[in-house]
Amino acid sequence: MSDSNIKVAVRLRPFNGRERNLKSRNVIEMHGNRTFITKPGDKAPAHKYTFDHSYWSHDGYEEDENGYRRPAVGSPYADQKSLFDDLGVGVLDNAWKGFNCSLFAYGQTGSGKSYSIFGDPNKDGVIPNKGIVPQLAEHLFQGVEERAEQCQCQVTFSMIEIYNEHVRDLLNYDKTPRGGLKVRQHPKKGFYVEGRRFVPVSSYAEIDHQMEIGRRFRATAKHNLNETSSRAHTLFTIMLKQKAKNIKGVSMTKSSEINLVDLAGSE
């Protein structure tokens, strides 16, 4: 699996308040990259599934003074950094090489998709447990600084959502047409969203500010499984352009597109 261009990972979150009140029982075990599911009361062997990564995040963590959840001593708990190291780093490495890449978070409402992709802001709006998107943005601009003498980098950011079959620009919400933006198909570049706004960003602080603007307009609604469930597919896109000279001294431009998708609940 490790040699594939596609990697699949699963993550088990902690019980939420509703599940604790119902005294729910955990029927999932994880060992290495394997996931085992047992049906309560069934004496049959557990169903076994193998993925590139099986992340145990159900319990076994402790919070530091900043609210970051890290593995307790001897615990297999997979924290946010573990996800980024395994999944986000590869996405970013491919982007630096000039390849387009995408990462999707899929699952039922309340399964922890948005937490893994973005993180969970505390009451002060700070995100101690940053998800893959903010971590990727941080490391991207670290890479821009490290390559400053070898190449010129341009980074732009876009954030859109698909809600009730309408495409809405979360960075230009007030100017999005009533029926949403149109999806077109280019003969060479493929599908694209017409009129979508890409904002130039030159630091992590700037991209974090744009993400905060986009979060304000996301379509959320109270749900039996999640008090603040996202009701739309959200797409974060980072465009990276690198301008540098090759070994012959000829100026070359390398472009790549990173798509990070937080899908709506699958139920």
C-alpha positions in Angstrom: 0.0 0.0 0.0 2.8 2.4 0.8 3.8 2.5 -2.9 0.4 3.6 -4.1 -0.5 7.1 -5.2 -3.6 6.8 -3.0 -3.5 6.3 0.7 -6.4 5.5 3.0 -6.5 6.1 6.7 -9.1 5.7 9.4 -9.4 7.4 12.8 -11.4 6.5 15.9 -12.4 9.5 17.9 -13.4 9.6 21.6 -17.0 9.1 22.7 -19.0 12.3 22.7 -21.3 13.4 25.5 -24.3 11.7 24.0 -22.5 8.4 23.7 -21.2 8.6 27.2 -24.7 9.3 28.6 -26.0 6.2 26.7 -23.1 4.2 28.2 -22.0 3.2 24.7 -19.6 0.3 24.3 -16.6 0.5 22.0 -16.5 -2.3 19.5 -13.4 -1.3 17.6 -9.8 -2.2 18.2 -6.7 -1.1 16.2 -3.3 -2.8 15.9 -0.8 -1.3 13.6 -2.5 -0.5 10.3 -5.3 -3.0 11.0 -8.8 -2.2 12.3 -11.0 -4.9 14.0 -14.8 -4.5 14.5 -16.7 -6.8 16.7 -20.5 -7.1 16.8 -21.8 -6.9 20.4 -23.0 -10.4 21.5 -21.7 -12.1 18.4 -19.2 -14.9 19.1 -18.0 -14.8 15.5 -14.4 -13.5 14.9 -14.0 -9.8 14.6 -14.1 -8.3 11.1 -10.6 -7.2 10.1 -9.8 -4.4 7.7 -6.3 -3.2 6.6 -5.6 0.4 5.7 -2.4 2.4 5.2 -3.0 3.9 8.6 -5.3 3.1 11.5 -5.3 5.9 14.0 -6.4 5.2 17.6 -7.6 8.5 19.0 -10.4 7.1 21.2 -8.6 7.5 24.6 -5.1 7.5 26.1 -4.3 11.2 25.7 -3.5 14.0 28.2 -3.8 17.7 27.7 -0.9 20.0 28.3 -1.2 23.6 29.7 -2.1 24.9 26.2 -4.9 22.4 25.6 -2.9 20.2 23.2 -3.9 16.5 23.3 -0.8 14.4 23.3 -0.3 10.6 23.9 -0.1 9.6 27.5 3.0 7.5 28.5 2.7 4.1 26.8 -0.5 5.0 24.9 -1.1 4.4 21.2 -3.1 7.6 20.9 -2.6 9.3 17.6 -2.5 13.1 18.0 -2.9 15.8 15.3 0.9 15.9 14.6 0.9 12.2 13.9 -1.8 12.7 11.2 0.1 15.5 9.6 3.4 13.6 9.6 1.9 10.6 7.9 -0.5 12.3 5.5 0.1 16.1 5.3 3.9 15.9 4.8 3.5 13.7 1.7 0.9 16.1 0.2 3.2 19.0 0.8 6.3 17.2 -0.6 4.5 16.4 -3.8 3.3 20.0 -4.1 7.0 21.2 -3.9 7.8 18.7 -6.8 5.1 20.3 -8.9 2.3 17.7 -8.6 -1.3 18.4 -7.8 -2.6 16.5 -4.8 -5.8 16.2 -2.8 -6.8 15.0 0.7 -10.4 14.1 1.5 -12.0 13.6 5.0 -15.1 11.4 4.7 -17.4 10.0 7.3 -20.7 10.2 9.2 -21.7 13.4 10.9 -19.9 13.8 14.2 -17.1 11.3 13.2 -14.4 14.0 13.6 -13.7 15.0 10.0 -13.5 18.7 10.7 -11.4 18.1 13.8 -8.8 16.1 11.8 -8.8 18.5 8.8 -9.0 21.8 10.6 -9.0 21.5 14.4 -11.3 22.6 17.2 -11.2 26.3 18.3 -11.5 26.8 22.0 -13.6 29.5 23.6 -11.0 32.1 22.9 -10.9 31.2 19.2 -7.4 29.6 19.5 -6.8 26.2 18.0 -4.5 24.3 20.3 -5.0 21.0 18.3 -4.4 22.2 14.7 -5.6 20.0 12.0 -3.9 19.1 8.7 -4.9 22.3 6.9 -3.3 24.8 9.3 -0.3 22.6 9.9 0.3 22.3 6.2 0.0 26.1 5.8 2.6 26.6 8.6 5.0 24.1 7.0 4.4 25.6 3.5 5.6 29.0 4.5 8.5 27.6 6.4 9.5 26.0 3.1 9.0 29.3 1.3 11.5 31.0 3.7 14.0 28.2 3.4 13.9 28.4 -0.4 14.0 32.2 -0.6 17.5 32.3 -2.1 16.8 29.6 -4.7 13.4 30.5 -6.0 10.5 32.9 -5.9 7.3 31.5 -4.5 3.8 32.8 -4.9 1.0 31.3 -2.8 -2.8 32.0 -3.2 -5.6 30.6 -1.2 -9.3 29.8 -1.9 -12.1 28.4 0.2 -15.4 27.4 -1.2 -18.3 25.2 -0.1 -21.0 23.1 -1.9 -24.3 23.5 -0.1 -27.7 22.4 -1.5 -26.1 21.9 -4.9 -24.8 25.5 -4.9 -21.2 26.5 -4.9 -20.5 29.4 -2.6 -17.2 31.4 -2.3 -16.5 31.7 1.4 -13.8 34.4 0.8 -16.2 36.5 -1.3 -19.5 35.5 0.2 -21.4 38.7 -0.2 -20.7 38.8 -3.9 -21.5 35.2 -4.7 -24.5 35.0 -7.1 -27.8 33.9 -5.6 -27.7 30.6 -7.6 -24.0 30.0 -6.7 -20.9 30.0 -8.8 -20.9 28.0 -12.0 -18.7 24.9 -12.5 -17.2 24.8 -16.0 -14.9 22.4 -17.9 -11.8 23.5 -19.6 -10.5 21.2 -22.5 -7.0 21.1 -21.0 -7.3 22.0 -17.3 -10.5 20.1 -16.5 -13.2 21.3 -14.2 -13.0 24.6 -12.5 -15.3 27.1 -10.6 -15.9 30.2 -12.6 -15.5 33.4 -10.6 -13.8 31.8 -7.6 -11.6 34.1 -5.6 -8.0 33.3 -5.0 -6.4 35.5 -2.3 -2.6 36.1 -2.4 -1.0 35.2 1.0 2.6 35.7 2.1 2.6 34.2 5.6 0.8 31.7 7.8 -0.9 34.6 9.7 -2.5 35.8 6.4 -3.8 32.4 5.4 -5.0 31.8 9.0 -6.9 35.1 8.7 -8.5 34.0 5.5 -9.5 30.7 6.9 -11.2 32.5 9.8 -13.2 34.6 7.4 -14.3 31.5 5.5 -15.3 29.7 8.7 -17.7 32.4 9.6 -19.8 31.7 6.5 -19.8 28.0 6.6 -23.2 26.4 6.6 -23.6 24.6 9.9 -26.7 23.3 11.7 -27.7 21.5 14.9 -27.9 17.8 14.4 -28.7 14.8 16.6 -25.1 13.6 16.3 -23.4 17.0 16.4 -24.4 20.3 17.8 -22.5 22.3 15.2 -22.4 19.9 12.2 -21.1 21.2 8.9 -23.9 20.8 6.4 -21.7 21.4 3.3 -18.6 20.1 1.5 -15.8 22.6 2.2 -12.8 22.8 -0.2 -9.6 24.5 0.8 -7.3 25.1 -2.2 -3.7 26.3 -2.0 -2.0 27.3 -5.3 1.8 27.2 -5.3 4.0 28.8 -8.0 7.7 28.4 -7.9 10.0 30.5 -10.2 13.6 29.4 -10.4 16.4 28.9 -12.9 17.4 25.4 -14.1 21.0 24.2 -14.5 21.2 25.9 -17.9 20.2 29.3 -16.3 16.8 29.3 -17.9 13.9 30.7 -15.8 11.3 28.0 -15.2 7.9 28.1 -13.4 6.5 25.1 -11.6 2.9 25.2 -10.4 0.9 22.9 -8.2 -2.5 22.8 -6.5 -3.3 21.4 -3.1 -6.9 20.5 -2.5 -8.0 19.7 1.1 -11.6 18.7 1.3 -13.8 18.4 4.4 -16.9 16.5 3.2 -20.3 16.9 4.7 -21.7 14.0 6.8 -22.2 10.9 4.8 -25.4 9.7 6.4 
